[in-house]
Amino acid sequence: MLKLNIQNEFSRLRAVVLGTAESCGPTPLPNDAYDPKSLEHILAGTYPLEKDMIQEMDAFASVLKKYDVQVFRPEVIKNCNQIFSRDIAFVIEQKIILANILPNRQKEIEAILHVLDKIDEVNIIRPPEEVHVEGGDVMPFADYIFIGTYTAVDYPDWITARTNKEAVEFIAKEFPHKTIKSFELRKSKNAKENALHLDCCFQPLGNGKAILHKNGFLIDEEYQWLVNFIGPENIFEITADEMYQMYSNVFSISSEVIVSEKNFTRLNSWLRKQKFIVEEIQYAEISKQEGLLRCSTLPLIRE
């Protein structure tokens, strides 16, 4: 059995589900795009090819295994995009919460049943139907749980709004001993402004550092709270273009080791100056779907 344990984003990783790009299907039609960045690449004829994405994910798997992480992969469903395993479930402490995701993605959860079978049933939480939540919006952080959300009345009109106020309330009830801090995110049809998830504009790292993008937050006071909480001297503030490139969606294997995209030269240089070990891999094709390294992972156990 797997003894789940996730307290934060950067403690030493021991077990993870890494998505798969195998049999991810043909390029979607414009009407089937889940986000503005994918739509942009569909219309431009630059949508990523399966073979390139498989290569990128294999490189990620190799880095994880190099650090002795147990890597689970979903069962391959024919013609189904299963890259972003962070969307379908997430772990807080000893519990895994299965996301109520976009209806036509439900079968992605069935593809990780072989992992769920290794988890005690009492630690598997299935939220009620009205709770909309995806793992990209949820970050355990010591005594806090940070949650990205969108609570305006036009929530149903935005395919990019993934976590609702019912989800914030549900997680608060499930973890009453935690302080829940929610952040309203900017939703836009413009890929350079849209914060699909909290991890598109914020990423806590080891040693008290973090990556942040101001414009991803709708409410300035909420952004300022984070700046004060982390300390301005510990923050790497990214530009709109860097958010678009997914700079904040790197992945920590430990508080010392970060997996990053090799083209993120400004970020990677800063990380090394902060004494992090940076494992650079090519992940630019996958980023065309408005997701990157954190989005591709579902951490199960950190020390």
C-alpha positions in Angstrom: 0.0 0.0 0.0 1.1 3.6 -0.6 1.2 5.8 2.5 0.4 9.2 1.0 2.1 12.2 2.4 2.2 15.7 0.8 2.7 18.7 3.1 4.2 21.2 0.6 5.5 21.6 -3.0 9.2 20.9 -2.4 10.0 18.3 0.2 12.0 15.3 -1.0 9.8 13.4 -3.6 9.4 9.7 -3.3 6.5 8.7 -5.5 4.6 10.4 -8.3 2.2 9.8 -11.2 3.7 11.3 -14.4 1.2 11.7 -17.2 1.7 10.1 -20.6 1.6 11.5 -24.2 1.1 8.1 -25.8 -1.9 7.9 -28.1 -2.9 11.5 -27.2 -5.1 11.7 -30.3 -5.1 14.0 -33.3 -4.8 17.8 -33.2 -8.1 19.0 -31.6 -10.6 21.0 -33.6 -10.7 24.7 -32.5 -14.0 24.2 -30.8 -12.6 21.4 -28.6 -9.7 23.5 -27.2 -9.6 23.6 -23.4 -7.6 26.8 -23.2 -6.5 29.9 -25.2 -2.9 28.8 -25.7 -3.9 25.4 -27.2 -6.4 27.2 -29.5 -3.6 29.6 -30.6 -1.4 26.7 -31.7 -4.3 24.8 -33.3 -5.1 27.8 -35.5 -1.5 28.5 -36.3 -0.8 24.9 -37.3 1.9 24.6 -34.6 0.1 22.2 -32.2 2.6 19.7 -30.8 3.1 16.3 -32.3 2.7 13.1 -30.2 6.2 11.8 -30.9 7.8 15.1 -29.7 5.7 15.1 -26.5 6.5 11.5 -25.7 10.2 12.3 -26.0 9.8 15.3 -23.6 8.0 13.2 -21.0 10.5 10.4 -21.3 13.2 12.9 -20.5 11.2 14.1 -17.4 10.8 10.4 -16.3 14.5 9.9 -16.6 15.3 12.8 -14.3 12.8 11.6 -11.7 14.3 8.1 -11.8 17.8 9.5 -11.5 16.7 10.9 -8.1 15.3 7.5 -7.1 11.6 8.6 -7.3 9.0 5.8 -7.9 7.2 6.8 -11.1 3.7 5.6 -11.9 2.2 6.2 -15.4 -1.5 6.1 -16.4 -2.8 3.3 -18.4 -2.9 4.4 -22.0 -6.3 5.2 -23.4 -6.5 5.4 -27.1 -6.8 8.9 -28.6 -7.0 10.6 -25.2 -4.8 13.4 -23.9 -3.4 12.1 -20.5 -0.5 14.5 -20.1 -1.7 16.6 -17.3 -2.2 14.3 -14.4 -2.2 17.2 -11.9 -5.7 18.1 -13.2 -7.3 14.8 -12.3 -6.3 14.5 -8.6 -4.1 15.9 -5.9 -2.8 14.9 -2.5 -3.0 16.9 0.7 -1.4 15.2 3.8 -2.6 11.6 3.7 -5.6 12.1 1.4 -6.0 12.0 -2.3 -8.9 14.2 -3.7 -10.2 13.2 -7.1 -11.1 16.2 -9.2 -14.4 16.9 -10.8 -12.9 17.8 -14.1 -14.3 18.7 -17.4 -16.8 15.9 -18.1 -15.1 14.5 -21.2 -11.9 14.0 -19.2 -13.4 11.7 -16.6 -11.8 8.6 -18.2 -8.4 10.0 -17.3 -9.2 9.1 -13.6 -10.0 5.5 -14.7 -6.5 5.3 -16.2 -4.9 5.6 -12.7 -7.1 3.0 -11.0 -4.0 0.8 -10.6 -2.5 3.5 -8.4 -5.8 4.2 -6.5 -5.9 0.4 -5.7 -2.7 0.9 -3.7 -4.3 3.6 -1.5 -6.5 2.9 1.5 -10.1 3.7 0.5 -10.6 5.9 3.6 -8.0 8.2 2.1 -9.6 8.6 -1.2 -12.0 11.6 -1.3 -14.6 12.1 -4.1 -16.1 15.6 -3.8 -19.7 16.2 -4.5 -20.8 17.2 -8.1 -21.0 20.9 -7.4 -17.4 21.1 -6.3 -15.2 22.0 -9.3 -11.5 21.7 -8.6 -8.2 20.9 -10.4 -4.9 20.2 -8.8 -3.1 23.1 -10.6 -5.1 25.4 -8.3 -4.3 23.7 -5.0 -1.0 24.0 -3.1 -0.4 22.7 0.5 2.1 25.0 2.2 2.9 24.0 5.8 -0.1 25.3 7.9 -1.8 26.8 4.8 -3.6 25.5 1.8 -3.4 28.0 -1.1 -6.2 27.7 -3.6 -6.6 29.5 -6.9 -10.2 30.2 -7.8 -12.7 32.3 -9.8 -15.9 33.3 -8.0 -17.5 35.9 -10.3 -21.1 35.3 -11.5 -19.8 34.5 -15.0 -17.8 31.5 -13.8 -19.9 29.0 -15.9 -19.0 31.0 -19.1 -15.3 30.5 -18.7 -13.8 27.1 -19.7 -10.6 28.4 -18.1 -12.3 28.7 -14.7 -11.5 25.4 -13.1 -11.9 25.8 -9.3 -15.1 27.3 -7.8 -16.0 28.7 -4.4 -17.7 25.4 -3.5 -14.3 23.8 -3.8 -12.7 26.3 -1.4 -15.4 25.6 1.1 -15.1 21.8 0.6 -11.4 21.8 1.2 -11.8 24.0 4.2 -14.2 21.4 5.7 -12.0 18.5 4.9 -8.9 20.1 6.5 -10.3 22.2 9.4 -6.8 22.4 11.0 -5.4 24.2 8.0 -5.7 27.9 7.1 -7.2 28.2 3.7 -6.1 31.2 1.6 -7.8 31.6 -1.8 -6.7 33.8 -4.6 -8.9 35.2 -7.4 -7.2 34.5 -10.7 -7.4 36.4 -14.0 -9.4 34.6 -16.7 -8.9 35.7 -20.3 -9.3 34.6 -23.9 -5.8 36.1 -24.4 -3.2 33.4 -23.6 -0.7 36.0 -22.3 -3.2 37.2 -19.6 -5.0 34.0 -18.7 -4.0 32.3 -15.5 -5.5 28.9 -16.1 -4.4 27.7 -12.6 -2.6 29.1 -9.6 0.6 27.3 -10.6 0.5 29.4 -13.8 1.4 32.5 -11.8 2.8 31.2 -8.5 5.2 28.5 -7.5 6.7 28.0 -4.0 10.2 26.6 -4.0 12.5 25.3 -1.3 14.5 27.6 1.0 11.7 30.1 1.2 11.9 31.2 -2.5 9.0 31.5 -5.0 8.1 32.4 -8.5 5.3 35.0 -8.9 3.5 36.9 -11.6 1.4 39.9 -10.5 -1.0 40.1 -13.4 -2.2 36.5 -12.8 -4.0 37.8 -9.7 -7.3 39.7 -10.1 -7.1 41.4 -6.7 -4.0 43.4 -5.8 -4.3 42.9 -2.1 -4.2 39.1 -2.5 -1.0 39.4 -4.6 0.5 41.8 -2.0 -0.4 39.3 0.8 1.7 36.7 -1.0 4.6 39.1 -1.5 4.6 40.0 2.2 4.2 36.3 3.2 7.2 35.1 1.2 9.3 38.3 1.3 10.0 40.4 -1.8 13.7 39.5 -1.6 12.8 35.8 -2.0 10.6 36.3 -5.1 11.4 35.8 -8.8 8.8 38.0 -10.5 8.1 36.9 -14.1 6.9 38.9 -17.0 3.6 38.4 -19.0 5.6 36.6 -21.7 7.4 34.4 -19.2 4.0 33.5 -17.7 2.9 32.6 -21.2 6.0 30.4 -21.6 5.0 28.7 -18.2 8.0 29.9 -16.2 6.2 29.3 -12.9 5.3 25.7 -13.8 8.7 24.2 -12.8 8.8 21.1 -10.5 10.7 20.5 -7.3 12.1 17.1 -6.6 13.4 18.4 -3.3 14.2 21.7 -1.6 17.5 21.6 -3.5 16.6 20.1 -6.9 14.3 21.8 -9.5 13.3 20.4 -12.9 13.0 23.3 -15.4 12.6 23.9 -19.1 16.0 24.5 -20.8 14.9 27.7 -22.6 14.0 29.4 -19.3 17.5 31.0 -19.2 16.7 34.0 -17.0 14.9 31.8 -14.4 17.5 29.0 -14.5 20.3 31.5 -13.9 18.5 33.0 -10.9 17.8 29.5 -9.5 21.4 28.6 -9.7 22.4 31.9 -8.0 20.0 30.8 -5.2 22.1 27.6 -4.9 19.5 25.2 -6.5 20.5 22.3 -8.6 18.6 22.8 -11.9 17.8 19.8 -14.1 17.1 21.3 -17.5 15.0 19.4 -20.0 13.2 20.2 -23.3 9.5 20.7 -22.6 8.5 23.5 -25.0 6.1 21.3 -27.1 4.1 20.3 -24.1 3.9 24.0 -23.0 1.9 24.8 -26.1 -1.1 23.2 -24.3 -0.8 25.8 -21.4 0.7 23.3 -19.0 4.3 22.3 -18.1 6.2 20.3 -15.5 4.1 20.7 -12.4 0.9 20.1 -14.5 2.3 16.8 -15.7 2.8 15.4 -12.2 0.6 14.1 -9.4 2.9 13.8 -6.4 1.9 11.0 -3.9 4.7 10.9 -1.3 7.2 13.5 -0.2 9.3 13.0 2.9 
